[in-house]
């Protein structure tokens, strides 16, 4: 099975909110864009929360959320996974991202949101203990996954939960 690698964090300039996924899915990896699957509602939610057109370019969407102090990243740097499903991540292949450099650059981080349960679990298992002293004043919150695999929750309910990031 091939090892897959995620992306660098988006703009960290002025960031105080981190949204963490687990590892980009196949569509995202192919397009080199966070949340690129057409049925993933992440960008639709961001557009609604921050009042921009969801159809603007990817670069413009990144600029819009960066202006809100938001940075996107994933817990994992590398892993093996035969599909886009988080449940298919091979536990023995997991390599977390280097959060020491990230937290050094983003010392004003005040909130970390996990896009789904797997991102939260991976962060708890592989990252949080090492940075416990740096996270004492950081709010950690799990939000429902925006992935199409999490179809048991409708869009309006997901949007309602995700409104927490603008509070």
C-alpha positions as CSV (number, residue, x, y, z in Angstrom):
1,X,0.0,0.0,0.0
2,X,1.3,3.4,-1.0
3,X,2.1,6.1,1.7
4,X,0.2,9.3,1.1
5,X,1.3,12.7,2.3
6,X,-0.8,15.7,3.3
7,X,-0.3,19.4,2.7
8,X,1.4,22.3,4.5
9,X,-0.7,24.5,6.7
10,X,-2.5,27.3,4.9
11,X,-1.4,30.9,5.7
12,X,-0.3,31.2,9.3
13,X,0.0,35.0,9.3
14,X,-2.3,36.3,12.1
15,X,-3.8,32.9,12.6
16,X,-5.6,32.3,15.9
17,X,-8.0,29.5,14.8
18,X,-6.8,26.2,13.5
19,X,-9.1,23.8,11.7
20,X,-7.6,20.3,11.7
21,X,-8.6,17.4,9.5
22,X,-7.1,13.9,9.6
23,X,-5.6,13.5,6.1
24,X,-6.9,14.8,2.8
25,X,-9.0,12.5,0.8
26,X,-8.2,11.3,-2.7
27,X,-10.0,14.2,-4.5
28,X,-8.2,16.7,-2.4
29,X,-4.8,15.0,-2.9
30,X,-5.4,14.9,-6.7
31,X,-6.3,18.6,-6.8
32,X,-3.8,19.7,-4.1
33,X,-6.6,21.5,-2.3
34,X,-8.1,21.1,1.1
35,X,-11.7,19.8,1.0
36,X,-11.8,19.4,-2.8
37,X,-14.4,16.6,-2.9
38,X,-17.5,18.2,-4.6
39,X,-19.8,16.7,-1.9
40,X,-17.7,17.9,1.0
41,X,-19.6,20.8,2.5
42,X,-16.6,22.5,4.2
43,X,-16.3,25.4,1.7
44,X,-20.1,25.8,1.5
45,X,-20.1,26.2,5.3
46,X,-17.2,28.7,5.2
47,X,-18.8,30.7,2.5
48,X,-22.0,31.0,4.4
49,X,-20.3,31.8,7.7
50,X,-18.0,34.4,6.3
51,X,-20.2,35.8,3.5
52,X,-18.3,34.9,0.3
53,X,-19.2,33.2,-2.9
54,X,-18.4,29.5,-2.7
55,X,-17.6,29.5,-6.4
56,X,-14.6,31.9,-6.1
57,X,-11.2,30.4,-6.8
58,X,-9.5,28.1,-4.2
59,X,-6.8,30.7,-3.6
60,X,-9.5,33.4,-3.0
61,X,-11.3,31.1,-0.5
62,X,-8.1,30.6,1.4
63,X,-7.6,34.3,1.5
64,X,-11.1,34.8,2.8
65,X,-10.6,32.4,5.7
66,X,-7.1,33.7,6.4
67,X,-8.5,37.2,6.8
68,X,-10.7,35.6,9.6
69,X,-7.6,34.3,11.3
70,X,-8.2,30.7,10.2
71,X,-5.6,28.2,9.2
72,X,-6.2,24.8,7.7
73,X,-4.1,21.8,8.3
74,X,-4.2,18.1,9.1
75,X,-3.1,16.1,12.1
76,X,-1.2,13.6,9.9
77,X,1.8,14.2,7.7
78,X,1.8,10.7,6.2
79,X,-0.2,7.5,6.4
80,X,-1.3,4.6,4.4
81,X,-5.0,4.5,3.4
82,X,-6.5,2.6,0.5
83,X,-9.5,4.9,0.2
84,X,-10.6,8.4,1.4
85,X,-12.2,7.0,4.5
86,X,-10.7,7.9,7.9
87,X,-11.6,4.4,9.1
88,X,-9.2,3.0,6.5
89,X,-6.1,4.7,7.9
90,X,-3.6,2.0,8.7
91,X,-2.7,2.8,12.4
92,X,0.8,1.5,12.1
93,X,1.6,3.9,9.2
94,X,0.6,7.1,11.0
95,X,3.1,9.9,11.1
96,X,1.8,13.2,12.7
97,X,2.7,16.6,11.4
98,X,5.4,18.6,13.3
99,X,3.4,20.8,15.5
100,X,6.4,22.3,17.3
101,X,7.3,24.6,14.4
102,X,3.6,25.4,13.8
103,X,2.9,26.4,17.4
104,X,6.1,28.5,17.4
105,X,4.8,30.4,14.4
106,X,1.3,30.6,15.7
107,X,1.8,31.6,19.3
108,X,-1.6,33.5,19.3
109,X,-3.6,30.3,18.6
110,X,-6.7,30.4,20.8
111,X,-9.0,27.7,19.2
112,X,-8.4,24.4,17.6
113,X,-11.4,22.8,15.8
114,X,-11.4,19.2,14.7
115,X,-13.2,18.4,11.5
116,X,-14.6,15.2,12.7
117,X,-14.0,12.6,15.4
118,X,-11.0,10.9,13.7
119,X,-9.0,14.2,13.6
120,X,-9.7,14.7,17.3
121,X,-8.7,11.1,18.1
122,X,-5.5,11.3,16.1
123,X,-4.5,14.7,17.7
124,X,-5.2,13.3,21.2
125,X,-3.2,10.2,20.5
126,X,-0.2,11.6,18.7
127,X,0.1,15.3,19.5
128,X,-1.7,16.8,22.5
129,X,0.4,15.2,25.3
130,X,3.6,16.6,23.8
131,X,2.2,20.1,23.7
132,X,0.0,20.1,26.8
133,X,1.8,23.2,28.3
134,X,1.2,25.2,25.0
135,X,-2.4,24.2,24.8
136,X,-3.5,25.2,28.3
137,X,-5.2,28.4,27.0
138,X,-6.4,26.9,23.7
139,X,-10.0,25.8,23.3
140,X,-10.2,22.4,21.7
141,X,-13.5,21.5,20.0
142,X,-14.7,18.7,17.8
143,X,-17.1,19.7,15.0
144,X,-19.1,17.3,12.8
145,X,-17.2,16.1,9.8
146,X,-17.9,18.0,6.6
147,X,-17.1,14.9,4.6
148,X,-19.8,13.2,2.4
149,X,-19.0,10.0,4.4
150,X,-20.7,11.7,7.4
151,X,-24.1,11.8,5.6
152,X,-26.1,10.8,8.7
153,X,-26.1,14.5,9.7
154,X,-27.8,17.0,7.3
155,X,-26.2,20.2,6.1
156,X,-28.3,22.6,8.3
157,X,-27.3,20.7,11.4
158,X,-23.6,20.7,10.4
159,X,-23.8,24.4,9.7
160,X,-25.4,25.1,13.0
161,X,-22.6,23.3,14.8
162,X,-19.9,25.0,12.7
163,X,-21.3,28.5,13.7
164,X,-19.2,28.0,16.8
165,X,-16.1,29.2,14.9
166,X,-17.5,32.7,14.4
167,X,-18.6,33.1,18.1
